[in-house]
Amino acid sequence: MKIFILAGLIITAFISGLYLFRPSNKQLATVDISRFRQQAADKNAVIIDVRTPEEFTAGHLKNAVNADFYDSAQFSRYLDSLDKNNRYLVYCRSGNRSRQARKLMEEKGFTKVSDLDGGITAWQAANLPLIK
């Protein structure tokens, strides 16, 4: 009887270990400018500026779409319309809204989302171009 209990515990521990240490296909992180630019080179990546329309108009990254994080109902509907398995790059002014947006996207099931560390402020400090 003790052998069966011991064998059951070993099998349970083995299965639990496989579950806990299995690789994840999720790629959700705050990234620096260099990594953000590398990921933006992917033609299928979608760059999302989560600032207000006024901030967006003042200057944004090339090919970015504007989805105002502060307009929560519209932002949520926009996210619901997207393919959750695509690559998304989000940014804001300093990194706070984009980090919150990334977390919301993770909760909604997105698997490949990066937010720009330091936001557009860091982008400008690196003398990188903006579209006006």
ZALOMAR-551934 format. One record per residue (C-alpha): residue number from 1; residue in three letters; y, z, x. Coordinates in steps of 0.02 Angstrom, whole numbers, plus 50000, padded with zeros to 5 digits. Each point is the difference from the previous one (the first is absolute). Layout:
// ZALOMAR-551934
+-----+------+-------+-------+-------+
| pos | code | north |    up |  east |
+-----+------+-------+-------+-------+
| NUM |  Ala |     Y |     Z |     X |
...
+-----+------+-------+-------+-------+
This chain:
// ZALOMAR-551934
+-----+------+-------+-------+-------+
| pos | code | north |    up |  east |
+-----+------+-------+-------+-------+
|   1 |  Met | 50000 | 50000 | 50000 |
|   2 |  Lys | 50120 | 50044 | 50142 |
|   3 |  Ile | 49967 | 49829 | 50078 |
|   4 |  Phe | 50054 | 49912 | 49839 |
|   5 |  Ile | 50160 | 50103 | 49988 |
|   6 |  Leu | 50039 | 49967 | 50184 |
|   7 |  Ala | 49964 | 49814 | 49979 |
|   8 |  Gly | 50113 | 49995 | 49846 |
|   9 |  Leu | 50142 | 50085 | 50095 |
|  10 |  Ile | 49983 | 49879 | 50146 |
|  11 |  Ile | 50002 | 49848 | 49885 |
|  12 |  Thr | 50151 | 50068 | 49905 |
|  13 |  Ala | 50094 | 50034 | 50162 |
|  14 |  Phe | 49959 | 49826 | 50064 |
|  15 |  Ile | 50061 | 49914 | 49841 |
|  16 |  Ser | 50157 | 50108 | 49997 |
|  17 |  Gly | 50035 | 49954 | 50181 |
|  18 |  Leu | 49984 | 49815 | 49961 |
|  19 |  Tyr | 50123 | 50018 | 49858 |
|  20 |  Leu | 50128 | 50102 | 50098 |
|  21 |  Phe | 49998 | 49891 | 50155 |
|  22 |  Arg | 49988 | 49827 | 49925 |
|  23 |  Pro | 50137 | 49881 | 50053 |
|  24 |  Ser | 50140 | 49974 | 49877 |
|  25 |  Asn | 50076 | 49831 | 49959 |
|  26 |  Lys | 50166 | 50082 | 49959 |
|  27 |  Gln | 50146 | 49957 | 50112 |
|  28 |  Leu | 50143 | 50110 | 49943 |
|  29 |  Ala | 50125 | 50061 | 50128 |
|  30 |  Thr | 50177 | 50019 | 50061 |
|  31 |  Val | 50021 | 49875 | 50142 |
|  32 |  Asp | 50129 | 49966 | 50134 |
|  33 |  Ile | 50105 | 49842 | 50006 |
|  34 |  Ser | 49882 | 49910 | 50119 |
|  35 |  Arg | 49847 | 50027 | 49888 |
|  36 |  Phe | 50101 | 49959 | 49844 |
|  37 |  Arg | 50054 | 49833 | 50076 |
|  38 |  Gln | 49820 | 49960 | 50050 |
|  39 |  Gln | 49939 | 50033 | 49824 |
|  40 |  Ala | 50146 | 49899 | 49927 |
|  41 |  Ala | 49937 | 49848 | 50098 |
|  42 |  Asp | 49853 | 49994 | 49878 |
|  43 |  Lys | 50048 | 49859 | 49879 |
|  44 |  Asn | 49917 | 50092 | 49856 |
|  45 |  Ala | 50092 | 50165 | 50030 |
|  46 |  Val | 50130 | 50047 | 49871 |
|  47 |  Ile | 50157 | 50088 | 50064 |
|  48 |  Ile | 50074 | 50116 | 49869 |
|  49 |  Asp | 50175 | 50073 | 50016 |
|  50 |  Val | 49998 | 50156 | 49890 |
|  51 |  Arg | 50188 | 50028 | 50009 |
|  52 |  Thr | 50123 | 49971 | 49859 |
|  53 |  Pro | 50056 | 49821 | 49960 |
|  54 |  Glu | 50171 | 50040 | 50076 |
|  55 |  Glu | 49920 | 50056 | 50164 |
|  56 |  Phe | 49888 | 49847 | 49999 |
|  57 |  Thr | 50148 | 49882 | 49977 |
|  58 |  Ala | 50092 | 50080 | 50146 |
|  59 |  Gly | 49859 | 49944 | 50117 |
|  60 |  His | 49811 | 49991 | 49997 |
|  61 |  Leu | 49852 | 49939 | 50102 |
|  62 |  Lys | 49951 | 49818 | 49992 |
|  63 |  Asn | 49880 | 49960 | 49856 |
|  64 |  Ala | 50020 | 50174 | 49925 |
|  65 |  Val | 49992 | 50027 | 49812 |
|  66 |  Asn | 50102 | 50137 | 49920 |
|  67 |  Ala | 49914 | 50132 | 49894 |
|  68 |  Asp | 50114 | 50149 | 49970 |
|  69 |  Phe | 49901 | 50160 | 50026 |
|  70 |  Tyr | 50130 | 50099 | 49903 |
|  71 |  Asp | 49965 | 49896 | 49843 |
|  72 |  Ser | 49831 | 50084 | 49981 |
|  73 |  Ala | 49942 | 49912 | 49841 |
|  74 |  Gln | 50040 | 49827 | 50066 |
|  75 |  Phe | 49931 | 50043 | 50172 |
|  76 |  Ser | 49836 | 50059 | 49925 |
|  77 |  Arg | 49984 | 49841 | 49895 |
|  78 |  Tyr | 50034 | 49895 | 50155 |
|  79 |  Leu | 49862 | 50090 | 50097 |
|  80 |  Asp | 49880 | 49977 | 49854 |
|  81 |  Ser | 50028 | 49812 | 50011 |
|  82 |  Leu | 49946 | 49989 | 50183 |
|  83 |  Asp | 49830 | 49968 | 50081 |
|  84 |  Lys | 49948 | 50170 | 50067 |
|  85 |  Asn | 49902 | 49922 | 50144 |
|  86 |  Asn | 50144 | 49900 | 50074 |
|  87 |  Arg | 50102 | 50059 | 50150 |
|  88 |  Tyr | 50167 | 50081 | 49953 |
|  89 |  Leu | 50143 | 50053 | 50113 |
|  90 |  Val | 50129 | 50115 | 49924 |
|  91 |  Tyr | 50166 | 50060 | 50066 |
|  92 |  Cys | 50159 | 50086 | 49943 |
|  93 |  Arg | 50156 | 50065 | 50086 |
|  94 |  Ser | 49925 | 50140 | 50104 |
|  95 |  Gly | 49814 | 50011 | 49957 |
|  96 |  Asn | 49999 | 50132 | 49863 |
|  97 |  Arg | 49987 | 49887 | 49846 |
|  98 |  Ser | 49878 | 49882 | 50086 |
|  99 |  Arg | 49887 | 50146 | 50047 |
| 100 |  Gln | 50002 | 50058 | 49818 |
| 101 |  Ala | 49969 | 49821 | 49942 |
| 102 |  Arg | 49851 | 49985 | 50119 |
| 103 |  Lys | 49927 | 50162 | 49933 |
| 104 |  Leu | 50022 | 49939 | 49821 |
| 105 |  Met | 49917 | 49836 | 50045 |
| 106 |  Glu | 49854 | 50095 | 50076 |
| 107 |  Glu | 49982 | 50100 | 49839 |
| 108 |  Lys | 49996 | 49835 | 49905 |
| 109 |  Gly | 49858 | 49935 | 50109 |
| 110 |  Phe | 50088 | 49892 | 50129 |
| 111 |  Thr | 49904 | 49990 | 50162 |
| 112 |  Lys | 50117 | 49916 | 50127 |
| 113 |  Val | 50177 | 50070 | 49996 |
| 114 |  Ser | 50115 | 50036 | 50147 |
| 115 |  Asp | 50172 | 50077 | 49990 |
| 116 |  Leu | 50131 | 49974 | 50134 |
| 117 |  Asp | 50037 | 50158 | 50099 |
| 118 |  Gly | 50188 | 50025 | 49999 |
| 119 |  Gly | 50026 | 49863 | 49871 |
| 120 |  Ile | 50132 | 49866 | 50012 |
| 121 |  Thr | 50108 | 50121 | 50101 |
| 122 |  Ala | 49872 | 49991 | 50142 |
| 123 |  Trp | 49987 | 49812 | 49976 |
| 124 |  Gln | 50188 | 49980 | 50023 |
| 125 |  Ala | 50001 | 50119 | 50149 |
| 126 |  Ala | 49875 | 49882 | 50083 |
| 127 |  Asn | 50122 | 49856 | 49970 |
| 128 |  Leu | 49877 | 49907 | 49890 |
| 129 |  Pro | 50066 | 49872 | 49874 |
| 130 |  Leu | 50042 | 50029 | 49818 |
| 131 |  Ile | 50026 | 49875 | 49861 |
| 132 |  Lys | 50162 | 50018 | 49903 |
+-----+------+-------+-------+-------+
